[in-house]
Amino acid sequence: MSDLAGLRLMHVHAHPDDESSKGAASTAMYVDRGVDVHVVTCTGGERGSVLNPNMDRPDVLENIAEIRRAEMDAAREILGVSQDWLGFVDSGWPEGDPKPPLPEGCFGLVPLEEATEPLVRLIRSFRPHVMTTYDEKGGYPHPDHIKCHEISVAAFEAAADPTRYPDAGEPWQVLKLYYSHGFNRPKAVALHEAAEAAGIESFFGERLKEWAPDPEWDARVTTKVPCADYFPVRDRALIAHATQIDPDGFFFQIPMEIQQKVWPTEDFELVTSHVETSLPEDDLFAGIRPTPETLGS
């Protein structure tokens, strides 16, 4: 039996497909080690664009909400996770200068106290030992990603407080909170240089021209989880989101063996820990073991 069997991990994401593009290989690895992994998806992705040209058809656009739910079902099975929808409506990506106001009733406009309650309820029900979410920039500044960060941090604190949301279940103290740093610049540089050395055109080249170095930000990564063996599972989960992922697109431009050799980890920032741990880490569960007391059973 795995030394992690019985422990629980919760990932909080903004849209269906985020669970597959951010941390999916480590998710699959932890599932294989006996961890119970639960994905929370804040919105249905109803206002997301169709990013795969093969799926850019009127019938897909007319049924995008149902299709994205079906894609999430497929990805969930591939990753071996359980999943809940918070039920909020996608805010969309505002375009223009100045940007237009967000659409009425969308996730980005739901008051924080109201938006946090269903996540508190899920935390108290699932009782994760570790939570992951996005940093304060949202990973990128989509309004739903920013809101996902906000409710995750708020719920992490509120779930343990018996005076907060008293009707949302018995209080539960999550032991560790992490931010995902999946798209960090050092990783992009390493993959770009390895691709060029192999004579492969790199998508990252143009992006890096606009991506200024920020050593202070990059230093926030505390935890690099080795999971290269599970990159193929990650890719299968990505491809399940057919409206969002072009199988001929940049995600798959660099050969698997180069990715596994050059950057064999998924990277996180430890934000809060209620257990002793030493940095840097190579495990989200560093300092946590499945004792009867820890499991709360």
C-alpha positions in Angstrom: 0.0 0.0 0.0 1.3 3.5 -0.8 2.5 5.7 2.0 0.0 8.3 0.9 -3.1 6.0 0.7 -6.1 7.7 2.2 -4.9 11.2 2.0 -7.0 13.8 0.1 -6.1 16.5 -2.4 -8.4 19.2 -3.7 -7.7 21.3 -6.8 -9.8 24.4 -7.4 -10.1 25.5 -11.0 -12.0 28.2 -12.9 -13.0 26.3 -16.0 -13.3 22.7 -17.4 -9.8 22.0 -19.1 -7.9 23.9 -16.4 -7.5 20.7 -14.4 -5.8 19.1 -17.4 -3.6 22.0 -18.3 -2.4 22.8 -14.8 -1.1 20.1 -12.6 -2.6 17.1 -14.4 0.5 14.9 -14.4 1.0 15.3 -10.6 -2.7 14.7 -10.2 -2.4 11.3 -12.0 0.7 10.4 -10.0 -1.0 11.1 -6.7 -4.1 9.1 -7.8 -1.7 6.2 -8.6 -0.2 6.5 -5.1 -3.6 6.1 -3.4 -4.5 9.8 -2.9 -8.2 10.7 -3.3 -8.1 13.7 -5.6 -11.2 16.0 -6.0 -11.4 18.7 -8.7 -13.7 21.7 -8.1 -14.7 23.5 -11.3 -16.1 27.0 -10.6 -17.8 27.6 -13.9 -19.0 25.7 -16.9 -16.9 27.5 -19.4 -20.0 28.7 -21.2 -18.3 31.8 -22.7 -15.1 30.1 -23.6 -13.9 30.3 -27.2 -13.5 27.2 -29.4 -9.7 27.1 -29.7 -9.5 23.9 -31.7 -10.1 24.8 -35.4 -11.4 21.3 -36.0 -14.2 22.0 -33.6 -15.0 25.5 -34.7 -18.5 24.7 -36.1 -21.9 26.2 -35.6 -23.3 23.1 -33.9 -20.5 23.1 -31.4 -20.9 26.8 -30.6 -24.6 26.3 -30.1 -24.1 23.5 -27.6 -20.9 24.6 -26.0 -22.0 24.3 -22.4 -23.2 20.6 -22.8 -20.1 19.8 -24.9 -17.7 21.2 -22.3 -19.5 19.2 -19.5 -19.0 16.0 -21.6 -15.4 16.9 -22.2 -14.9 17.3 -18.4 -16.5 13.9 -17.8 -14.0 12.3 -20.2 -11.0 14.1 -18.6 -12.2 13.2 -15.1 -12.2 9.5 -16.0 -8.7 9.7 -17.6 -7.2 11.4 -14.5 -9.1 9.2 -12.0 -10.5 12.0 -10.0 -13.8 13.0 -8.6 -15.3 16.4 -9.4 -17.9 18.9 -8.5 -19.2 22.0 -10.3 -19.7 25.1 -8.2 -22.3 26.2 -10.7 -21.2 29.7 -11.5 -21.5 31.2 -15.0 -18.3 31.9 -17.0 -17.4 35.6 -17.1 -15.8 35.4 -20.5 -12.6 37.2 -21.6 -13.3 40.9 -21.9 -11.8 42.4 -25.0 -11.4 46.0 -26.0 -9.7 49.2 -24.7 -11.2 50.1 -22.4 -12.5 46.6 -21.6 -16.3 46.3 -21.4 -18.0 45.5 -18.1 -18.4 41.9 -17.2 -21.8 40.3 -18.1 -24.4 40.5 -15.4 -24.7 37.4 -13.2 -21.2 36.0 -14.1 -18.8 34.5 -11.6 -16.5 37.5 -11.6 -19.3 39.7 -10.2 -20.6 37.3 -7.5 -19.9 38.9 -4.1 -17.0 37.1 -2.4 -18.9 36.0 0.7 -21.6 34.4 -1.5 -19.2 32.8 -3.9 -17.1 31.3 -1.1 -19.9 29.4 0.6 -20.3 26.5 -1.8 -16.5 25.9 -1.8 -16.5 25.9 2.0 -19.3 23.4 1.9 -17.3 21.1 -0.4 -14.1 21.5 1.7 -16.0 20.4 4.8 -17.6 17.5 3.0 -14.4 16.2 1.2 -12.0 17.2 4.0 -8.8 17.6 1.9 -5.4 17.7 3.5 -4.0 19.8 0.7 -5.6 22.4 -1.6 -4.2 24.0 -4.7 -5.4 27.0 -6.6 -4.1 30.0 -8.6 -1.9 32.8 -7.5 -3.2 36.3 -7.0 -2.7 37.0 -10.7 -4.9 34.1 -11.5 -2.0 32.4 -13.4 -3.2 34.8 -16.1 -5.6 37.7 -15.6 -8.9 36.1 -16.6 -11.6 37.4 -14.3 -12.7 33.9 -13.4 -9.1 32.9 -12.5 -8.8 35.9 -10.3 -12.1 35.1 -8.6 -11.1 31.4 -8.3 -8.0 32.6 -6.4 -10.1 34.8 -4.1 -12.7 32.3 -3.1 -10.0 29.5 -2.7 -8.0 31.6 -0.2 -11.2 32.7 1.6 -12.6 29.2 1.8 -9.3 27.7 3.0 -9.5 30.0 6.0 -13.3 29.9 6.5 -13.7 26.1 6.4 -11.8 25.7 9.7 -13.7 28.5 11.5 -16.9 27.3 13.2 -18.3 30.8 13.3 -18.1 31.1 9.4 -20.9 29.5 7.3 -22.2 27.5 10.3 -24.8 25.7 8.1 -22.2 24.5 5.6 -21.0 21.4 7.5 -18.6 20.6 10.3 -15.4 22.7 10.3 -12.3 21.2 8.6 -8.7 22.5 8.7 -6.9 22.0 5.4 -3.3 21.5 6.3 -1.6 23.1 3.3 -2.4 25.6 0.6 -0.5 25.8 -2.7 -0.6 28.0 -5.8 0.1 26.4 -9.1 3.0 27.8 -11.1 2.7 25.7 -14.2 3.5 28.4 -16.7 6.6 29.9 -15.2 9.2 31.6 -17.3 12.2 29.4 -16.4 10.3 26.3 -17.6 9.4 28.1 -20.9 13.1 29.1 -21.4 14.4 25.6 -20.7 11.9 24.0 -23.1 12.5 26.6 -25.8 16.3 26.2 -25.7 16.0 22.4 -25.7 13.6 22.5 -28.7 16.0 24.8 -30.6 18.9 22.6 -29.9 16.9 19.7 -31.3 16.1 21.7 -34.5 12.4 22.0 -33.5 10.5 25.2 -33.9 9.4 26.5 -30.5 6.1 28.2 -29.7 7.8 29.8 -26.7 10.2 31.9 -28.8 7.7 34.7 -29.6 6.1 34.6 -26.2 9.5 34.9 -24.4 10.2 38.1 -26.3 7.3 39.7 -24.4 7.8 37.8 -21.1 10.2 39.9 -19.1 12.4 38.0 -16.5 11.1 38.3 -13.0 13.6 36.5 -10.6 11.6 37.5 -7.5 8.4 36.0 -8.9 10.2 32.8 -10.1 11.7 32.3 -6.7 8.2 31.9 -5.3 8.2 28.3 -6.5 8.9 26.1 -3.4 7.7 22.7 -4.5 8.7 20.8 -7.6 6.8 17.5 -7.9 8.5 14.9 -10.1 5.8 13.4 -12.4 7.3 13.0 -15.8 6.1 9.4 -16.1 2.5 10.8 -16.1 3.0 13.4 -18.8 1.2 11.0 -21.3 -1.8 10.9 -19.0 -1.8 14.7 -18.8 -1.8 14.9 -22.6 -4.7 12.4 -22.9 -6.7 14.5 -20.4 -5.9 17.6 -22.4 -7.0 16.1 -25.7 -10.3 15.1 -24.1 -11.1 18.9 -24.0 -11.5 18.9 -27.8 -13.1 22.4 -28.0 -10.1 23.9 -26.1 -7.1 21.9 -27.2 -5.8 21.5 -30.7 -4.0 18.1 -30.9 -1.7 19.7 -33.5 -1.2 22.8 -31.3 1.6 24.2 -29.2 0.9 22.0 -26.2 2.2 19.0 -28.2 4.9 20.8 -30.2 7.9 19.7 -28.1 8.4 15.9 -28.1 7.5 14.1 -24.9 11.0 12.8 -24.3 12.4 16.3 -24.4 9.7 17.5 -21.9 10.4 14.6 -19.6 14.1 15.2 -19.6 14.2 19.0 -19.5 11.5 19.8 -17.0 10.2 16.6 -15.3 8.3 18.3 -12.6 5.1 20.3 -12.0 5.7 23.4 -9.8 3.9 24.9 -6.9 4.2 27.6 -4.3 3.5 26.7 -0.7 1.4 29.5 0.7 0.2 28.3 4.1 1.2 25.2 6.0 -0.2 24.0 9.4 2.4 21.2 9.5 6.2 21.2 9.7 8.0 21.0 6.3 11.3 22.0 4.9 11.7 24.0 1.7 12.3 23.3 -1.1 9.9 20.4 -1.3 9.3 17.6 -3.9 5.9 16.5 -2.5 2.6 18.4 -1.9 2.2 16.0 1.1 5.5 16.7 2.7 5.0 16.7 6.4 1.6 14.8 6.2 1.2 11.1 6.6 -2.1 9.1 6.7 -2.4 8.4 10.4 -5.9 7.9 12.0 -5.6 11.4 13.4 -4.7 13.0 10.1 -7.4 11.2 8.2 -10.0 12.3 10.6 -11.5 8.9 10.7 
